[in-house]
Every structure is written in C-alpha cells, then in structure tokens.
C-alpha cells in the first residue's frame, strides 16, 4: 500500500511538535477527535476535503521526556496528492506563536526517508514516524494548527492538536 505523503508530513510535524523546545526558553465539522490526558486532536476542515484523518496514536502515551516517541497517523485520500501540495503549520503556547512554517508535502515525505513517490494515489494509508524527545521540554500547553492545500491552493485537510506538557508525568 503506498503511503500518503501528507500523512508523512503530519506524522513528522506531530512527532516534532512533541519535541519542541523554543530557543528562547528551552468548530469541528466532521466530528473526528481523539482525547488523552495529555493531548487531543480534532479535524477542522470540511467533509469535502480530500484527506480524512481517521486516527492519530502516540506511543508511549503519555510521552516520556528523553525517550523515543512514535506517532502513527491513519487516513484516507479521496483524490491523488500531487507534487507541490503544501501544509501551513502554526504552533502556539497560549497567544504566543512559536512557529509558523509552510512545508512542501512531497519534499518532507522524501526527507523523512519514506518509500513513496508523488503523486500519491487515492485510498487508505498509514504513516509511522519516530522522534527522540528532549529532556528539556518546557511545562506548557501547546496548540498546533495544520492547514493542508493542494498544488492549486484548494483545501486538502485541516487539523487542530493540543499537547499539554504541564502534566505530572514529566519529572522536573
């Protein structure tokens, strides 16, 4: 089964968001959502968006500082994802924007060493991405918004994610 490059970007972004340490500090339409004591996600797009996230899992849950974190994203593509598709990702702590970056979906998939080629076909897909979490994660509530677009600037996907690093599972 080919892997969907947008899911690779999403898995990589989500895994890396768990690993964010700022240099300065060391609506639901489809109703799809998942909750944990320390994180949750929900779709914010339209039912007509061509990418539908079915599940996002993290392991271990809750994440452990200084350990590997594996993010598994499952989804469905209603149409092919062409070269040039991109994702705008915004990461905030409260009202403070830590990151706003545009990612080329196919390029990020290639950089993640995933065996796929754009265009990616329609169908069910799963992507697994692992990252090592730093020990110095600040105690904060992070919010992430991912807006995906086709090469023609049409909506591809919208996802909101919240990660709470204030919880007790982190030993300070």
C-alpha positions as CSV (number, residue, x, y, z in Angstrom):
1,X,0.0,0.0,0.0
2,X,1.5,3.4,-0.9
3,X,2.0,5.8,1.9
4,X,0.3,9.2,1.7
5,X,2.9,11.9,1.8
6,X,0.6,14.4,3.5
7,X,0.3,11.9,6.4
8,X,4.1,11.7,6.5
9,X,4.3,15.4,6.9
10,X,1.5,15.3,9.6
11,X,3.2,12.4,11.4
12,X,6.6,14.2,11.3
13,X,5.1,17.5,12.4
14,X,3.2,16.0,15.2
15,X,6.2,14.0,16.4
16,X,8.4,17.0,16.2
17,X,5.9,19.2,17.9
18,X,6.1,16.9,20.9
19,X,9.9,17.6,20.8
20,X,9.7,21.4,20.5
21,X,11.9,23.4,22.8
22,X,11.8,27.1,21.9
23,X,15.3,28.6,21.6
24,X,14.3,31.5,23.8
25,X,13.0,29.3,26.6
26,X,14.4,25.8,26.2
27,X,-15.7,24.3,15.1
28,X,-15.3,20.6,14.4
29,X,-17.1,19.8,11.1
30,X,-16.6,16.1,10.8
31,X,-16.6,15.5,14.5
32,X,-13.5,13.2,14.4
33,X,-11.5,13.7,17.5
34,X,-9.3,11.8,20.0
35,X,-8.6,12.6,23.6
36,X,-5.9,11.6,26.0
37,X,-5.0,13.0,29.4
38,X,-2.1,14.9,27.8
39,X,-3.1,15.5,24.2
40,X,-6.1,15.6,21.8
41,X,-6.8,16.3,18.2
42,X,-9.8,17.2,16.0
43,X,-10.5,17.9,12.4
44,X,-11.4,21.5,11.5
45,X,-11.9,21.0,7.7
46,X,-14.9,20.3,5.6
47,X,-16.4,16.9,4.7
48,X,-15.4,17.6,1.1
49,X,-11.7,17.9,2.0
50,X,-9.8,15.2,0.1
51,X,-7.8,14.0,3.1
52,X,-9.6,12.5,6.1
53,X,-7.6,11.6,9.3
54,X,-9.1,8.5,10.9
55,X,-6.8,8.2,13.8
56,X,-3.6,9.5,15.5
57,X,-1.8,7.4,18.0
58,X,1.3,8.2,20.1
59,X,3.5,5.7,21.8
60,X,4.2,5.8,24.6
61,X,1.1,7.6,25.8
62,X,1.9,9.7,27.7
63,X,5.1,10.7,26.0
64,X,8.3,10.4,28.1
65,X,11.0,13.1,28.2
66,X,14.3,11.9,26.7
67,X,12.7,8.9,25.1
68,X,11.6,8.0,21.6
69,X,8.0,8.9,20.6
70,X,6.3,7.2,17.8
71,X,3.3,8.8,16.0
72,X,1.0,6.7,13.9
73,X,-1.4,8.5,11.6
74,X,-4.1,6.7,9.6
75,X,-6.2,8.4,6.9
76,X,-8.0,8.2,3.6
77,X,-7.2,10.1,0.4
78,X,-10.3,10.8,-1.7
79,X,-8.0,12.0,-4.6
80,X,-4.4,11.9,-5.5
81,X,-1.9,14.2,-3.8
82,X,0.2,15.9,-6.5
83,X,3.7,17.3,-6.3
84,X,3.5,20.9,-4.9
85,X,0.9,20.2,-2.2
86,X,1.8,22.0,1.0
87,X,0.9,22.4,4.6
88,X,0.9,25.6,6.7
89,X,1.7,24.7,10.4
90,X,1.3,27.1,13.3
91,X,2.5,26.2,16.8
92,X,1.5,28.3,19.8
93,X,1.8,28.4,23.6
94,X,-1.2,30.5,24.6
95,X,-1.3,33.5,22.3
96,X,2.5,33.3,21.6
97,X,3.3,32.0,18.2
98,X,6.4,29.8,18.4
99,X,6.4,28.5,14.8
100,X,4.6,29.3,11.5
101,X,6.0,27.4,8.6
102,X,5.0,26.2,5.2
103,X,6.0,22.6,4.4
104,X,6.2,21.1,0.9
105,X,4.3,17.8,1.5
106,X,6.2,15.7,-1.1
107,X,9.6,17.1,-0.1
108,X,9.0,16.4,3.6
109,X,8.0,12.9,2.7
110,X,11.2,12.4,0.8
111,X,13.3,13.9,3.6
112,X,11.6,11.5,6.1
113,X,13.0,8.6,4.0
114,X,9.6,7.3,3.3
115,X,9.2,5.0,0.4
116,X,6.8,6.8,-1.8
117,X,6.6,9.0,-4.9
118,X,4.2,11.8,-5.7
119,X,1.6,11.8,-6.9
120,X,0.2,9.6,-4.2
121,X,-2.9,7.6,-5.1
122,X,-6.3,7.5,-3.6
123,X,-7.1,5.1,-0.8
124,X,-6.3,4.1,2.8
125,X,-2.9,5.0,4.2
126,X,-0.8,4.7,7.4
127,X,2.3,6.6,8.3
128,X,4.5,5.9,11.3
129,X,7.2,8.4,12.4
130,X,9.5,8.3,15.4
131,X,11.4,11.1,17.1
132,X,13.5,11.4,20.3
133,X,12.0,13.8,22.8
134,X,14.4,16.2,24.5
135,X,14.7,16.1,28.3
136,X,14.2,19.9,28.4
137,X,10.6,20.2,27.2
138,X,9.0,23.3,28.9
139,X,5.9,22.8,31.0
140,X,3.3,24.4,28.7
141,X,0.2,23.8,26.8
142,X,1.0,23.8,23.0
143,X,-1.6,24.2,20.3
144,X,-1.0,23.2,16.7
145,X,-3.0,24.1,13.6
146,X,-2.2,22.2,10.3
147,X,-3.8,23.6,7.1
148,X,-3.1,21.4,4.0
149,X,-3.5,22.6,0.5
150,X,-3.3,21.1,-3.0
151,X,-0.9,22.4,-5.6
152,X,-3.8,24.5,-6.9
153,X,-4.3,26.1,-3.4
154,X,-7.5,24.1,-2.7
155,X,-8.2,22.8,0.8
156,X,-6.7,19.4,1.5
157,X,-7.1,19.0,5.3
158,X,-7.4,21.0,8.5
159,X,-6.3,19.6,11.9
160,X,-6.0,21.1,15.4
161,X,-3.9,19.5,18.0
162,X,-3.3,20.3,21.7
163,X,-0.4,18.9,23.7
164,X,-0.2,19.5,27.5
165,X,3.3,19.3,28.9
166,X,2.2,20.7,32.2
167,X,1.0,17.3,33.4
168,X,2.7,15.4,36.2
169,X,4.1,12.6,34.0
170,X,7.1,14.8,33.4
171,X,9.5,14.7,36.3
172,X,11.2,18.0,36.8
